[in-house]
């Protein structure tokens, strides 16, 4: 047999081998898709998703409208932000885990709400969310308490909704529990109150308030103030058999005082 035949055959086999090796080497390995795991560690908490039924209840309690701007603190897989965006308002998630941020953006794109749902990798304790009209969160109580001073400095009337966990001795304005969810089914609502602590001037005399979050006590002259309550910038209290209701705007309260008749009043601090 012609020796050149074997030479040609060996050369052909070597060429095929080189091509096969090159093809294998040239292949780009498939990137592993990130999948969040319940209980995975984060910066301040482990990740546990909020049940969708609880998300819906939180947004219902906040009475969101398309005019609101919602910020979710520790936004996880983005479900609260995306649900809010699907209801027509702009919503923003602050999340420390970049993988979760990327997943949230992917989920928002799949739901067609990237124009209203945004996400950023950031620390909730170092990020300004003061422009929010609604704040949602699923954090531990000690983290809620750390955030409390920042929240209390937000605009009166801002709605704060927490999944399950409270805010220390700041009692919620409302709490509701849904039955159609497996766990973490209670939502708490706080409405940031106006600041009324101090001394105010009325034609009837000095009005002194001592405020504890959304409640307050005090006196009008020598008459005790009772039933003091704030719902955002709306104020109400009783003194000397008269019912006072009004609106707080900085250092001014304007409203009505009702006895046998109803008359306007203005108090200034």
C-alpha positions in Angstrom: 0.0 0.0 0.0 1.2 3.5 -0.8 2.9 5.0 2.2 1.7 8.5 1.2 -1.9 7.3 1.8 -1.2 6.8 5.5 0.6 10.1 5.7 -2.4 11.9 4.1 -4.8 10.0 6.4 -2.9 10.9 9.6 -2.7 14.6 8.5 -6.5 14.6 7.9 -7.2 13.1 11.4 -4.9 15.6 13.0 -6.7 18.5 11.3 -10.1 17.2 12.3 -8.8 16.9 15.9 -7.5 20.4 15.9 -10.8 21.7 14.6 -12.8 19.8 17.3 -10.5 21.1 20.1 -10.8 24.6 18.8 -14.6 24.4 18.7 -14.7 23.2 22.3 -12.2 25.8 23.6 -14.1 28.5 21.7 -17.4 27.8 23.4 -18.6 30.4 25.9 -19.8 28.7 29.1 -23.5 29.4 29.9 -23.8 31.9 32.8 -25.7 30.4 35.8 -29.0 32.3 36.3 -29.3 33.8 39.7 -32.1 32.4 41.8 -32.8 33.9 45.2 -33.0 31.5 48.1 -35.2 32.1 51.1 -33.0 32.8 54.1 -30.0 34.0 52.1 -28.0 36.5 54.1 -28.1 40.2 53.3 -26.4 43.2 54.8 -28.9 43.7 57.7 -31.4 40.9 57.3 -31.9 37.5 55.6 -34.1 37.5 52.5 -37.7 36.3 53.0 -40.2 37.3 50.3 -43.4 39.1 51.3 -46.4 37.0 50.3 -48.3 38.6 47.4 -51.5 38.8 49.5 -49.6 40.9 52.1 -48.1 43.1 49.4 -51.7 43.8 48.1 -52.9 44.5 51.6 -50.0 46.9 52.3 -50.7 48.9 49.2 -54.4 48.9 50.0 -53.8 50.2 53.5 -51.6 53.0 52.1 -54.4 54.0 49.7 -52.0 54.5 46.9 -52.9 56.5 43.8 -51.0 57.2 40.5 -49.9 60.5 42.1 -47.9 58.8 44.8 -44.2 58.0 44.8 -43.5 54.8 46.6 -40.1 53.7 48.0 -39.5 50.1 49.2 -36.7 49.7 51.7 -34.9 46.4 51.1 -36.8 45.7 47.9 -35.6 42.1 47.4 -36.9 40.5 44.2 -38.9 43.7 43.5 -42.4 42.4 43.9 -43.7 45.3 46.0 -42.3 47.9 43.6 -43.5 46.1 40.6 -47.0 45.6 42.0 -47.2 49.3 42.8 -46.0 50.2 39.3 -48.6 48.0 37.7 -51.2 50.1 39.6 -50.0 53.2 37.9 -47.6 54.9 40.2 -43.9 55.5 40.2 -42.1 53.2 42.6 -38.4 52.8 43.6 -36.6 49.9 45.3 -33.5 50.3 47.5 -31.6 47.0 47.8 -28.1 46.2 48.9 -27.7 42.9 47.0 -26.7 43.6 43.4 -28.0 40.2 42.2 -31.4 41.0 43.6 -31.3 44.4 42.0 -30.6 42.8 38.6 -33.3 40.2 39.2 -35.8 43.0 40.1 -35.0 44.8 36.9 -35.5 41.7 34.9 -38.8 41.0 36.6 -39.9 44.6 35.9 -39.0 44.2 32.3 -41.0 41.0 32.1 -44.1 42.9 33.5 -43.6 45.8 31.2 -43.2 48.5 33.9 -39.6 49.6 33.6 -40.8 53.2 33.0 -42.4 53.2 36.5 -40.4 50.7 38.5 -36.7 51.5 39.2 -34.1 49.8 41.5 -30.8 50.8 42.9 -28.1 49.0 44.9 -27.7 51.1 48.0 -27.7 51.2 51.8 -31.1 52.2 53.2 -29.4 54.1 56.0 -27.4 56.1 53.6 -29.9 56.9 51.0 -32.3 59.9 50.8 -35.9 58.7 50.3 -37.5 61.9 51.7 -39.5 62.6 48.5 -41.5 59.4 48.9 -45.2 59.7 49.8 -45.4 56.0 50.6 -42.7 53.9 52.2 -42.9 50.1 52.4 -40.6 47.7 54.3 -40.1 44.2 55.6 -37.4 44.8 58.1 -36.7 43.7 61.7 -38.0 45.8 64.6 -34.5 47.2 65.5 -34.0 48.4 62.0 -37.4 50.0 61.9 -36.5 51.9 65.1 -33.2 53.0 63.6 -35.1 54.4 60.6 -37.8 56.0 62.9 -36.1 59.4 63.3 -35.6 59.7 59.5 -39.2 58.7 58.9 -40.6 61.2 61.5 -38.8 64.0 59.7 -40.6 63.2 56.5 -43.5 65.3 55.2 -46.6 65.0 57.4 -49.1 62.6 55.8 -46.4 60.3 54.4 -47.7 56.7 54.8 -45.4 54.0 56.2 -46.4 50.4 55.8 -44.5 47.5 57.4 -44.9 43.8 56.9 -45.2 42.1 60.3 -42.7 44.1 62.4 -43.4 47.2 64.5 -41.7 50.5 65.1 -40.9 50.3 68.8 -43.2 52.4 71.0 -44.6 54.3 68.0 -47.9 52.5 67.8 -49.4 52.0 64.3 -52.4 54.0 63.2 -53.9 50.8 61.8 -53.0 47.0 61.6 -54.7 44.4 59.4 -54.1 40.7 58.9 -55.0 38.8 55.7 -56.0 35.2 55.9 -55.1 34.0 52.4 -51.3 33.8 52.9 -49.0 31.3 54.5 -47.0 33.5 56.8 -46.0 37.2 57.4 -49.6 38.2 56.9 -50.0 41.3 59.1 -49.5 44.8 57.9 -49.0 47.9 60.0 -49.7 51.5 58.8 -48.2 54.7 60.3 -49.0 58.2 59.0 -46.2 60.7 59.7 -47.6 63.3 62.0 -47.0 67.0 62.0 -44.9 68.4 64.8 -47.0 70.3 67.3 -44.9 70.1 70.4 -44.5 73.5 72.1 -46.5 76.6 72.9 -49.1 78.2 70.6 -50.9 81.5 70.9 -54.7 81.7 70.6 -57.0 84.7 71.4 -58.3 82.5 74.3 -54.8 82.2 75.7 -51.7 80.0 75.5 -52.1 76.5 74.0 -49.4 74.1 75.2 -48.9 70.7 73.6 -46.7 67.8 74.7 -46.6 65.4 71.7 -46.0 61.6 71.6 -45.9 60.7 67.9 -49.6 61.0 66.6 -51.1 61.9 70.0 -50.6 64.8 72.4 -51.9 66.3 75.6 -51.6 69.8 77.1 -53.5 72.8 78.2 -55.4 75.8 77.0 -54.7 78.4 79.7 -55.8 76.4 82.8 -58.0 74.0 80.9 -56.7 70.5 80.1 -56.5 69.5 76.5 -57.9 66.0 75.9 -58.2 63.6 72.9 -55.3 65.2 71.1 -54.8 63.4 67.8 -52.8 63.9 64.6 -53.5 62.3 61.2 -50.7 63.7 59.1 -51.2 67.5 59.2 -54.8 67.1 60.4 -55.2 68.0 64.1 -58.1 67.5 66.6 -58.5 68.0 70.3 -61.0 69.1 73.0 -60.6 71.8 75.6 -63.3 73.3 77.9 -66.1 71.5 76.2 -65.1 72.8 72.7 -64.0 70.7 69.8 -61.0 72.0 67.8 -60.2 70.7 64.3 -57.7 72.1 61.9 -54.7 71.8 59.7 -51.1 72.2 60.8 -48.9 74.2 58.4 -45.4 74.7 60.0 -45.9 77.1 62.9 -49.6 77.8 62.1 -52.8 75.9 62.9 -56.0 77.0 61.2 -59.3 75.4 61.7 -62.6 75.6 63.4 -63.7 75.4 67.1 -67.2 73.9 67.7 -69.3 74.6 70.8 -73.0 75.4 70.3 -71.7 77.2 67.2 -68.8 76.8 64.9 -66.2 79.6 64.5 -62.7 79.7 62.9 -59.5 79.8 64.9 -55.9 80.4 64.2 -53.0 79.4 66.5 -49.4 80.4 66.0 -46.3 79.0 67.6 
